[in-house]
Amino acid sequence: MKTSFKKYGRKDSQDLCEISLENDYGMQVNILNYGATLEKVLLNQENMILTLNSPEDYSKERNFLGGTVGRICGRVRLGQWKHGNQIYQLPQNDGENHIHGGIGTDMK
């Protein structure tokens, strides 16, 4: 497995980086540290996902191309999550429910 790491810019005083993973079977995955964004999924040199033109574009567009799901996948009824005896109130970003990790996880 080959890996590479490349800085491509800065946003809010943090380095923006692209991490590339490539296996011996012709598959390569590029991930940005900006919201854990999938930038490329290459199989035999063909990109399998819809992407933007450059890594810099992901901080500007709001259609969530390449976006990965936040800390929680799916809906949490009433935005309340129970762990043990503790109930946590999550941001309600889907009506009265919480969905996909909350607002802004695509940019963290």
C-alpha positions as CSV (number, residue, x, y, z in Angstrom):
1,M,0.0,0.0,0.0
2,K,1.3,3.4,-1.0
3,T,0.4,6.5,0.9
4,S,1.1,10.2,0.3
5,F,0.3,13.5,2.0
6,K,0.1,16.9,0.3
7,K,-0.8,20.3,1.7
8,Y,-2.9,22.3,-0.8
9,G,-3.9,25.4,1.2
10,R,-5.0,27.0,4.4
11,K,-8.5,27.9,5.8
12,D,-9.2,29.4,9.2
13,S,-5.5,29.2,10.1
14,Q,-5.4,25.4,9.5
15,D,-3.5,23.5,6.8
16,L,-5.7,21.8,4.3
17,C,-4.3,18.4,3.2
18,E,-5.0,15.7,0.8
19,I,-4.2,12.1,1.8
20,S,-3.8,9.5,-0.9
21,L,-4.0,5.7,-0.3
22,E,-3.3,3.3,-3.2
23,N,-3.2,-0.5,-3.2
24,D,-1.5,-3.0,-5.5
25,Y,-4.7,-3.6,-7.5
26,G,-5.1,-0.2,-9.1
27,M,-7.4,1.3,-6.5
28,Q,-6.7,4.8,-5.1
29,V,-8.6,6.9,-2.6
30,N,-7.9,10.5,-1.9
31,I,-9.4,12.1,1.2
32,L,-9.2,15.7,2.3
33,N,-8.9,16.7,5.9
34,Y,-11.6,19.3,5.3
35,G,-14.7,17.5,6.6
36,A,-13.2,14.0,5.8
37,T,-14.2,14.7,2.1
38,L,-13.7,11.9,-0.4
39,E,-12.0,13.7,-3.3
40,K,-11.3,10.7,-5.5
41,V,-12.1,7.0,-5.6
42,L,-10.1,5.7,-8.6
43,L,-10.4,2.1,-9.9
44,N,-8.2,1.4,-12.9
45,Q,-7.6,5.2,-13.4
46,E,-11.4,5.9,-13.6
47,N,-13.0,8.1,-10.9
48,M,-16.0,6.3,-9.4
49,I,-17.5,9.4,-7.6
50,L,-18.7,12.8,-8.7
51,T,-16.1,15.4,-7.7
52,L,-15.1,19.0,-8.0
53,N,-12.2,20.3,-10.1
54,S,-9.7,21.0,-7.3
55,P,-9.4,20.4,-3.5
56,E,-9.8,24.2,-3.0
57,D,-13.3,24.0,-4.4
58,Y,-14.7,21.9,-1.6
59,S,-14.5,24.7,0.9
60,K,-16.7,26.9,-1.5
61,E,-19.5,24.5,-2.7
62,R,-22.5,23.6,-0.6
63,N,-23.8,20.5,-2.5
64,F,-21.8,18.1,-0.3
65,L,-20.0,16.4,-3.1
66,G,-17.6,13.9,-1.6
67,G,-19.1,14.5,1.9
68,T,-19.0,11.8,4.4
69,V,-21.6,11.3,7.1
70,G,-20.9,12.9,10.4
71,R,-20.7,11.3,13.8
72,I,-24.1,9.8,13.5
73,C,-25.5,8.1,10.4
74,G,-29.3,8.5,10.1
75,R,-31.9,10.2,12.2
76,V,-32.1,10.5,16.0
77,R,-35.6,11.0,17.1
78,L,-36.2,14.3,18.9
79,G,-32.4,14.8,18.8
80,Q,-32.0,12.8,22.0
81,W,-29.4,10.1,22.3
82,K,-29.1,7.8,25.3
83,H,-25.7,6.4,26.4
84,G,-26.0,4.3,29.6
85,N,-28.1,6.4,32.0
86,Q,-27.2,9.7,30.4
87,I,-29.4,11.4,27.8
88,Y,-27.7,13.8,25.4
89,Q,-29.5,16.5,23.5
90,L,-28.2,16.9,20.0
91,P,-28.8,19.8,17.6
92,Q,-32.2,19.4,15.9
93,N,-31.3,20.0,12.2
94,D,-34.1,17.9,10.6
95,G,-37.3,19.3,12.0
96,E,-37.4,18.0,15.6
97,N,-34.9,15.3,14.8
98,H,-31.1,15.2,14.4
99,I,-29.6,13.8,11.2
100,H,-26.1,12.8,10.0
101,G,-24.0,14.3,12.7
102,G,-25.3,17.9,12.7
103,I,-24.7,21.2,11.0
104,G,-21.1,21.9,9.9
105,T,-19.6,18.4,10.2
106,D,-18.7,18.6,6.5
107,M,-16.3,21.4,7.3
108,K,-14.5,20.1,10.4
